[in-house]
Amino acid sequence: MTSPDLEAKSQRVSSGKDICQRCKNKNSVCFSRKEYFCQDCFLRFIRGKQRKLMMEDKFKVQYPQKGAEPLAQNVMLALSMGSSSLVLFDILFNLLLEQTKNHKGRQGFHLKVVIVDESALLDSDYSVRDKVEALKEVYGIGHNCPVAVSFKIIDPNQSVLDSDQMGSIFIDSDFRSYTTSNNSEDTGKLTIREMLDQTTNRSSREDILEMVIYQLLIRTCLVIDCQTILFGHSMTRLADQVISLTVRGRASLICKKLTDAVEIFDGSEIHIIHPLRDVLKSEVVHYSEMLQLERFNVMDQKKATDLLKSKVNKSMTVNELTRSYFESIEGDYSEVVSTVVKIGTKLDQLRSTEYSKQCIVCDIELPSDPKRWLENITVNESAPVITEVDMNNLRIYSETCLRRDDASNLIMNPSSEVDMCYACLKSLQDIPSAFRWPVGKATKEQILKEFTISDDI
């Protein structure tokens, strides 16, 4: 990890002002970490960060014994079409291109790029497919390209949840959660969009969407037979996640989100790696601008849509607040970003306790009973209603309580009480009726049989 004293302000400088401090020959175009870079040296510097975090033999070209099968494994890149993931794609493509040139067409791994198209879920009008086609055209993929790379676009709206896995979750006023058997209202299939539409709270919706997208990526990884998932999160994004996860009550996931982890799904191991975790967001932007990768970026349009919604709702989500904070301080106080990530990486995973139960929604391990903790901190006296925002919140709360009473009458005989973590309790508590969610966990065989994705584009 880069030390804080090297996290100097990164900024673009005019060509010819200073000589590159690496090669001592070319004019500098970028200043980062108290050092001037020309374009070639800066690109090499950033690509070196990725290679240090992917030094394992499984990413190198292997020469099997005569007659043996090739040893290259499948690696999945989760491409969000934002700056960081586009930069990581460029780095990986150039790495594979270098391997094919130096090893007579051999690659250290097979890269499979997966894009989850969120535009339909967010009511956005941008076209992910058009951007992907343009990206492939620029890199010559599909036109006698020496590098073997495949692309798949996942439409979340086509991912349905079967009724045999669905159940209704209800949270009462005492923070107890119940799940009921499928009734006549639950017999149909449920799309991701319908699941998100169950809540009007933007922070809760964002929290649920994040869980759903992650599970979609895990399932896709199993279906396309990959053993590793690469995420393009920068150091700044990871620092953002540290604060965001803490605020939302998911701090136990920090260790897993920041460091290379292993996701175990029905006995299958999936390795999670963040190759850009030593790269600042400003450096990602510089890299992207140098190679004109911003023309493929759809996340800026997504952010514009989110900003418009936040203005309409007069509130920002937890993720939007933390992201705005780190974007505002990275320029002058970038050492804060490095410090937050360093502290986060030192956190260990939760140790098993006597309680040792799992959340029915997010599968996180529960070291203690969150209901008891919530009961102890609950304030029974309400705050005075003063502002217009207070009045609006009171109205929403009153309507929620009335609907919740109606919902409780519908679920008189819950089949069983289930365990939920604090974060899910808070996210789902504002839902006026029972929350439909796949309480039955699918096995690997069921996923491979039922989960379908589109062909390569």
C-alpha positions as CSV (number, residue, x, y, z in Angstrom):
1,M,0.0,0.0,0.0
2,T,1.3,3.5,-0.8
3,S,2.4,5.5,2.2
4,P,0.4,8.7,3.0
5,D,3.4,11.0,2.5
6,L,3.5,9.9,-1.1
7,E,-0.2,10.6,-1.7
8,A,0.5,14.2,-3.0
9,K,-2.1,16.0,-5.0
10,S,-2.4,14.7,-8.5
11,Q,-2.9,17.2,-11.2
12,R,-2.4,17.6,-15.0
13,V,0.4,20.0,-16.0
14,S,1.1,21.5,-19.4
15,S,3.5,19.7,-21.7
16,G,7.0,21.1,-21.6
17,K,6.8,22.6,-18.1
18,D,8.9,19.9,-16.5
19,I,10.9,16.9,-17.6
20,C,9.7,13.4,-16.7
21,Q,11.5,12.3,-13.5
22,R,11.4,8.6,-14.6
23,C,12.9,8.6,-18.1
24,K,14.6,12.0,-17.9
25,N,13.9,12.5,-21.6
26,K,10.3,13.4,-22.4
27,N,8.2,16.4,-21.2
28,S,5.8,15.7,-18.4
29,V,2.1,15.6,-18.8
30,C,1.1,14.6,-15.3
31,F,2.1,15.2,-11.7
32,S,1.3,12.6,-9.1
33,R,2.7,11.6,-5.7
34,K,5.3,14.4,-5.8
35,E,6.6,13.2,-9.1
36,Y,6.4,14.3,-12.8
37,F,5.5,11.8,-15.4
38,C,5.5,11.7,-19.2
39,Q,2.6,9.7,-20.6
40,D,4.5,6.5,-21.3
41,C,6.0,6.4,-17.8
42,F,2.7,7.2,-16.1
43,L,0.9,4.4,-17.9
44,R,3.8,2.0,-17.0
45,F,3.6,3.2,-13.4
46,I,-0.2,2.5,-13.1
47,R,0.1,-0.8,-14.9
48,G,2.8,-1.8,-12.5
49,K,0.4,-1.3,-9.6
50,Q,-1.9,-3.9,-11.1
51,R,0.9,-6.4,-11.8
52,K,2.1,-6.3,-8.2
53,L,-1.4,-7.4,-7.0
54,M,-1.6,-10.2,-9.7
55,M,1.8,-11.8,-9.3
56,E,0.4,-15.3,-8.7
57,D,1.4,-18.0,-11.1
58,K,-2.2,-18.6,-12.2
59,F,-2.0,-15.2,-14.1
60,K,1.3,-16.1,-15.8
61,V,1.8,-18.1,-19.0
62,Q,2.2,-21.8,-18.2
63,Y,3.8,-24.4,-20.4
64,P,2.2,-27.8,-19.7
65,Q,3.9,-31.0,-20.3
66,K,3.6,-32.5,-23.7
67,G,0.2,-33.9,-24.3
68,A,-1.4,-32.2,-21.2
69,E,-4.3,-29.8,-21.4
70,P,-3.6,-26.0,-21.3
71,L,-3.4,-24.7,-17.7
72,A,-4.8,-21.2,-18.3
73,Q,-7.8,-20.4,-16.1
74,N,-10.8,-18.3,-16.7
75,V,-10.9,-14.9,-15.1
76,M,-14.0,-12.7,-15.0
77,L,-13.8,-8.9,-15.1
78,A,-16.8,-7.1,-13.6
79,L,-17.0,-4.1,-16.0
80,S,-19.3,-1.4,-14.8
81,M,-18.3,0.9,-17.7
82,G,-17.0,3.5,-15.3
83,S,-13.6,5.1,-15.3
84,S,-11.9,2.6,-13.0
85,S,-13.2,-0.6,-14.6
86,L,-12.4,0.7,-18.1
87,V,-8.8,1.5,-16.9
88,L,-8.5,-2.0,-15.5
89,F,-9.8,-3.5,-18.8
90,D,-7.2,-1.5,-20.7
91,I,-4.4,-2.7,-18.4
92,L,-5.5,-6.4,-18.6
93,F,-5.8,-6.2,-22.4
94,N,-2.3,-4.8,-22.7
95,L,-1.0,-7.5,-20.3
96,L,-2.5,-10.3,-22.4
97,L,-1.3,-8.6,-25.6
98,E,2.2,-8.6,-24.2
99,Q,1.9,-12.2,-23.2
100,T,0.8,-13.3,-26.7
101,K,3.7,-11.5,-28.3
102,N,6.3,-12.9,-25.9
103,H,5.0,-16.4,-25.7
104,K,4.0,-17.2,-29.2
105,G,0.2,-16.6,-28.9
106,R,-0.2,-18.1,-25.4
107,Q,-2.1,-16.2,-22.7
108,G,-1.7,-16.5,-18.9
109,F,-5.5,-16.5,-18.5
110,H,-8.8,-16.3,-20.5
111,L,-10.5,-12.9,-19.8
112,K,-14.3,-12.9,-19.7
113,V,-15.8,-9.4,-19.4
114,V,-19.2,-9.2,-17.7
115,I,-21.4,-6.1,-17.7
116,V,-24.5,-5.8,-15.6
117,D,-26.8,-3.3,-17.5
118,E,-28.4,-1.2,-14.8
119,S,-30.0,1.3,-17.2
120,A,-33.4,-0.4,-17.2
121,L,-33.4,-0.5,-13.3
122,L,-32.5,3.2,-13.1
123,D,-34.9,4.5,-15.8
124,S,-31.9,5.8,-17.7
125,D,-31.7,6.2,-21.5
126,Y,-28.0,5.4,-22.1
127,S,-27.2,2.3,-24.1
128,V,-24.6,0.0,-22.6
129,R,-24.5,-2.3,-25.6
130,D,-23.6,0.6,-27.9
131,K,-20.7,1.6,-25.7
132,V,-19.5,-2.0,-25.5
133,E,-19.6,-2.4,-29.3
134,A,-17.6,0.9,-29.6
135,L,-15.1,-0.4,-27.0
136,K,-14.6,-3.7,-28.9
137,E,-14.2,-1.8,-32.2
138,V,-11.4,0.4,-30.8
139,Y,-9.5,-2.5,-29.4
140,G,-10.0,-4.6,-32.5
141,I,-11.7,-7.4,-30.7
142,G,-13.4,-9.7,-33.2
143,H,-11.2,-8.5,-36.1
144,N,-8.3,-10.9,-36.0
145,C,-7.4,-9.7,-32.5
146,P,-4.5,-11.8,-31.1
147,V,-6.0,-11.5,-27.6
148,A,-9.0,-13.8,-26.8
149,V,-11.5,-11.8,-24.8
150,S,-15.3,-12.4,-24.5
151,F,-18.0,-10.0,-23.5
152,K,-21.4,-10.7,-21.9
153,I,-24.1,-8.2,-21.0
154,I,-26.4,-9.2,-18.1
155,D,-29.9,-7.7,-18.1
156,P,-31.1,-7.8,-14.4
157,N,-34.7,-7.5,-15.6
158,Q,-34.4,-10.9,-17.3
159,S,-33.1,-12.4,-14.1
160,V,-36.2,-13.7,-12.4
161,L,-36.5,-15.4,-9.0
162,D,-38.5,-18.6,-9.0
163,S,-41.5,-18.9,-6.7
164,D,-40.1,-22.0,-5.0
165,Q,-37.3,-19.9,-3.6
166,M,-39.4,-16.9,-2.6
167,G,-40.9,-16.0,0.7
168,S,-42.3,-13.0,2.5
169,I,-40.3,-11.3,5.3
170,F,-42.1,-9.2,7.8
171,I,-40.5,-7.1,10.6
172,D,-42.7,-6.2,13.6
173,S,-42.4,-3.2,15.9
174,D,-40.1,-5.2,18.2
175,F,-37.5,-5.8,15.5
176,R,-38.5,-9.5,15.2
177,S,-38.4,-10.8,11.6
178,Y,-40.6,-13.6,10.3
179,T,-40.7,-15.5,7.0
180,T,-43.9,-17.0,5.7
181,S,-44.6,-19.8,3.2
182,N,-45.5,-18.9,-0.3
183,N,-49.1,-17.8,-0.5
184,S,-51.3,-17.0,-3.5
185,E,-49.7,-13.6,-3.9
186,D,-46.2,-15.2,-4.1
187,T,-46.8,-17.8,-6.7
188,G,-45.6,-15.7,-9.6
189,K,-42.0,-15.0,-10.5
190,L,-40.3,-11.8,-9.3
191,T,-38.0,-9.6,-11.3
192,I,-35.2,-7.5,-9.9
193,R,-37.1,-4.3,-10.8
194,E,-40.1,-5.5,-8.9
195,M,-38.0,-6.4,-5.9
196,L,-36.5,-2.9,-5.8
197,D,-39.9,-1.2,-6.3
198,Q,-40.9,-2.7,-2.9
199,T,-39.2,0.2,-1.2
200,T,-39.3,4.0,-1.9
201,N,-36.3,4.8,0.3
202,R,-33.4,5.6,-2.0
203,S,-30.7,4.4,0.5
204,S,-32.6,1.2,1.1
205,R,-33.1,0.7,-2.6
206,E,-29.4,1.3,-3.2
207,D,-28.4,-1.2,-0.5
208,I,-30.7,-3.9,-1.9
209,L,-29.4,-3.2,-5.5
210,E,-25.8,-3.6,-4.3
211,M,-26.6,-7.0,-2.8
212,V,-28.5,-8.1,-5.9
213,I,-25.8,-7.0,-8.4
214,Y,-23.1,-8.8,-6.3
215,Q,-25.1,-12.0,-6.3
216,L,-25.7,-11.7,-10.0
217,L,-22.0,-11.5,-10.6
218,I,-21.3,-14.5,-8.3
219,R,-23.9,-16.6,-10.2
220,T,-22.5,-15.4,-13.6
221,C,-19.0,-16.4,-12.5
222,L,-20.2,-19.9,-11.7
223,V,-22.2,-20.2,-15.0
224,I,-19.3,-19.1,-17.3
225,D,-16.9,-21.3,-15.3
226,C,-14.6,-18.7,-13.9
227,Q,-12.5,-19.0,-10.8
228,T,-11.6,-15.4,-10.2
229,I,-13.5,-12.1,-10.3
230,L,-11.6,-8.8,-10.8
231,F,-13.2,-5.5,-9.6
232,G,-11.8,-2.2,-10.8
233,H,-12.3,-0.3,-7.5
234,S,-9.7,2.4,-7.0
235,M,-8.3,3.3,-3.6
236,T,-10.7,6.2,-3.3
237,R,-13.7,4.0,-4.0
238,L,-12.5,1.5,-1.4
239,A,-12.2,4.3,1.2
240,D,-15.7,5.4,0.3
241,Q,-16.9,1.8,0.9
242,V,-15.2,1.7,4.4
243,I,-17.3,4.7,5.6
244,S,-20.4,3.7,3.7
245,L,-20.4,0.1,5.1
246,T,-19.8,1.4,8.6
247,V,-22.7,3.9,8.4
248,R,-25.1,1.3,6.9
249,G,-24.2,-1.3,9.7
250,R,-22.2,-3.6,7.4
251,A,-18.7,-2.9,8.9
252,S,-18.0,-6.6,9.3
253,L,-17.8,-6.8,5.5
254,I,-14.9,-4.2,5.3
255,C,-12.2,-6.8,5.5
256,K,-13.8,-8.8,2.7
257,K,-14.4,-5.7,0.5
258,L,-10.9,-4.3,0.8
259,T,-8.6,-7.2,0.6
260,D,-8.4,-10.2,-1.7
261,A,-11.0,-12.6,-0.4
262,V,-12.5,-16.0,-1.3
263,E,-16.3,-16.3,-1.8
264,I,-17.4,-19.8,-1.1
265,F,-20.7,-20.7,-2.8
266,D,-22.0,-24.3,-2.3
267,G,-18.5,-25.6,-2.0
268,S,-17.1,-23.7,-4.9
269,E,-14.3,-21.1,-4.3
270,I,-14.4,-17.8,-6.1
271,H,-11.4,-15.5,-5.6
272,I,-12.1,-11.8,-5.4
273,I,-9.3,-9.4,-6.3
274,H,-9.1,-5.6,-6.5
275,P,-6.0,-4.9,-8.8
276,L,-6.4,-1.1,-8.6
277,R,-6.6,-0.8,-4.8
278,D,-3.3,1.1,-4.7
279,V,-4.4,3.7,-7.4
280,L,-6.1,7.0,-6.5
281,K,-9.2,8.0,-8.3
282,S,-7.4,11.1,-9.7
283,E,-4.8,8.8,-11.2
284,V,-7.5,6.7,-12.8
285,V,-9.0,9.9,-14.3
286,H,-5.6,10.9,-15.7
287,Y,-5.1,7.4,-17.2
288,S,-8.5,7.5,-18.7
289,E,-8.1,10.9,-20.2
290,M,-4.7,10.0,-21.7
291,L,-6.2,7.0,-23.6
292,Q,-9.6,8.7,-24.2
293,L,-11.5,6.0,-22.3
294,E,-14.1,8.5,-21.1
295,R,-16.0,8.1,-24.4
296,F,-17.0,4.7,-23.2
297,N,-18.0,5.8,-19.7
298,V,-21.7,5.4,-18.9
299,M,-21.3,5.9,-15.1
300,D,-21.2,9.7,-15.5
301,Q,-24.7,9.5,-17.0
302,K,-25.8,7.3,-14.1
303,K,-24.4,9.8,-11.6
304,A,-26.3,12.6,-13.3
305,T,-29.5,10.6,-13.0
306,D,-28.7,9.9,-9.3
307,L,-27.9,13.6,-8.7
308,L,-31.2,14.6,-10.2
309,K,-33.1,12.1,-8.0
310,S,-31.3,13.4,-4.9
311,K,-32.3,17.0,-5.7
312,V,-35.9,15.9,-6.4
313,N,-36.0,14.0,-3.1
314,K,-34.0,16.7,-1.3
315,S,-31.8,14.0,0.2
316,M,-28.7,12.0,-0.7
317,T,-28.1,8.3,-0.1
318,V,-25.4,7.1,2.2
319,N,-23.2,6.2,-0.8
320,E,-23.7,9.6,-2.4
321,L,-22.7,11.4,0.7
322,T,-19.5,9.4,1.3
323,R,-18.6,9.5,-2.4
324,S,-19.1,13.3,-2.4
325,Y,-16.9,13.6,0.7
326,F,-13.9,11.7,-0.6
327,E,-14.1,13.4,-4.0
328,S,-13.9,16.8,-2.3
329,I,-10.9,16.0,-0.1
330,E,-8.8,13.8,-2.4
331,G,-7.1,16.7,-4.2
332,D,-5.7,18.5,-1.1
333,Y,-5.9,15.7,1.5
334,S,-5.3,12.5,-0.4
335,E,-3.4,11.0,2.6
336,V,-6.8,10.7,4.3
337,V,-7.9,8.3,1.5
338,S,-4.8,6.1,2.0
339,T,-5.2,6.2,5.8
340,V,-8.8,5.1,5.7
341,V,-8.0,2.2,3.4
342,K,-4.9,1.1,5.4
343,I,-7.0,1.0,8.6
344,G,-9.7,-0.9,6.8
345,T,-7.3,-3.6,5.6
346,K,-6.2,-4.2,9.1
347,L,-9.6,-5.2,10.2
348,D,-10.1,-8.9,10.6
349,Q,-13.1,-11.0,9.7
350,L,-15.6,-11.7,12.5
351,R,-14.7,-14.6,14.7
352,S,-17.3,-17.3,15.3
353,T,-19.3,-16.9,18.5
354,E,-21.8,-19.0,20.4
355,Y,-24.6,-17.0,18.7
356,S,-23.2,-17.8,15.2
357,K,-26.3,-17.3,13.0
358,Q,-26.7,-15.9,9.5
359,C,-28.9,-13.1,8.1
360,I,-31.7,-14.4,6.0
361,V,-31.3,-11.6,3.5
362,C,-27.6,-10.9,3.0
363,D,-26.1,-14.1,4.5
364,I,-23.7,-12.2,6.8
365,E,-22.6,-14.0,9.9
366,L,-24.2,-12.5,13.1
367,P,-21.9,-12.5,16.2
368,S,-24.7,-11.3,18.4
369,D,-28.5,-10.7,18.4
370,P,-29.1,-7.3,16.7
371,K,-32.6,-7.1,18.0
372,R,-31.4,-6.9,21.6
373,W,-29.0,-4.1,20.7
374,L,-31.7,-2.2,18.9
375,E,-34.0,-2.5,21.8
376,N,-31.3,-1.1,24.1
377,I,-30.6,2.0,22.0
378,T,-34.2,2.8,21.0
379,V,-35.4,6.2,22.1
380,N,-39.1,6.1,22.9
381,E,-39.6,9.9,23.1
382,S,-40.0,11.6,19.7
383,A,-38.1,14.7,18.7
384,P,-40.1,18.0,18.1
385,V,-41.4,18.5,14.6
386,I,-40.0,21.9,13.5
387,T,-39.0,22.0,9.8
388,E,-40.8,21.1,6.6
389,V,-38.5,18.0,6.3
390,D,-39.6,16.9,9.8
391,M,-43.3,17.2,8.8
392,N,-42.7,15.2,5.6
393,N,-40.8,12.5,7.6
394,L,-43.6,12.3,10.1
395,R,-46.2,11.9,7.4
396,I,-44.2,9.1,5.8
397,Y,-43.7,7.4,9.2
398,S,-47.4,7.6,10.0
399,E,-48.4,6.1,6.6
400,T,-45.9,3.4,7.1
401,C,-47.3,2.5,10.5
402,L,-50.8,2.3,9.2
403,R,-49.8,0.1,6.3
404,R,-47.6,-2.1,8.6
405,D,-50.7,-2.7,10.8
406,D,-52.6,-3.8,7.7
407,A,-49.7,-6.1,6.8
408,S,-49.5,-7.6,10.2
409,N,-53.2,-8.6,9.9
410,L,-52.3,-10.4,6.7
411,I,-49.5,-12.4,8.3
412,M,-51.1,-13.8,11.4
413,N,-49.3,-17.1,11.5
414,P,-45.7,-16.8,10.4
415,S,-44.1,-20.1,9.7
416,S,-40.9,-19.3,11.6
417,E,-38.9,-16.4,13.1
418,V,-35.7,-15.8,11.2
419,D,-32.5,-13.9,11.9
420,M,-31.6,-10.6,10.3
421,C,-28.6,-8.3,10.6
422,Y,-28.9,-4.7,11.8
423,A,-28.3,-3.3,8.3
424,C,-31.1,-5.3,6.7
425,L,-33.4,-4.6,9.6
426,K,-32.9,-0.8,9.0
427,S,-33.1,-1.1,5.2
428,L,-36.3,-3.1,5.2
429,Q,-38.0,-1.5,8.2
430,D,-39.5,1.3,6.0
431,I,-41.2,-1.2,3.7
432,P,-44.9,-0.9,4.4
433,S,-45.8,-4.5,3.8
434,A,-44.1,-7.9,3.8
435,F,-40.9,-7.9,1.7
436,R,-40.6,-10.6,-0.9
437,W,-37.1,-12.1,-1.0
438,P,-35.5,-15.5,-2.0
439,V,-35.3,-17.1,1.4
440,G,-34.5,-20.5,-0.1
441,K,-30.9,-20.7,-1.2
442,A,-30.2,-22.2,-4.6
443,T,-27.4,-24.8,-4.9
444,K,-24.7,-24.6,-7.6
445,E,-26.5,-27.3,-9.6
446,Q,-29.8,-25.3,-9.6
447,I,-27.9,-22.1,-10.7
448,L,-26.2,-23.9,-13.5
449,K,-29.5,-25.4,-14.6
450,E,-31.8,-22.3,-14.3
451,F,-29.6,-19.3,-14.6
452,T,-29.2,-18.2,-18.2
453,I,-27.2,-15.4,-19.7
454,S,-27.0,-14.0,-23.2
455,D,-24.5,-15.2,-25.8
456,D,-21.2,-13.4,-26.3
457,I,-21.6,-10.1,-28.1
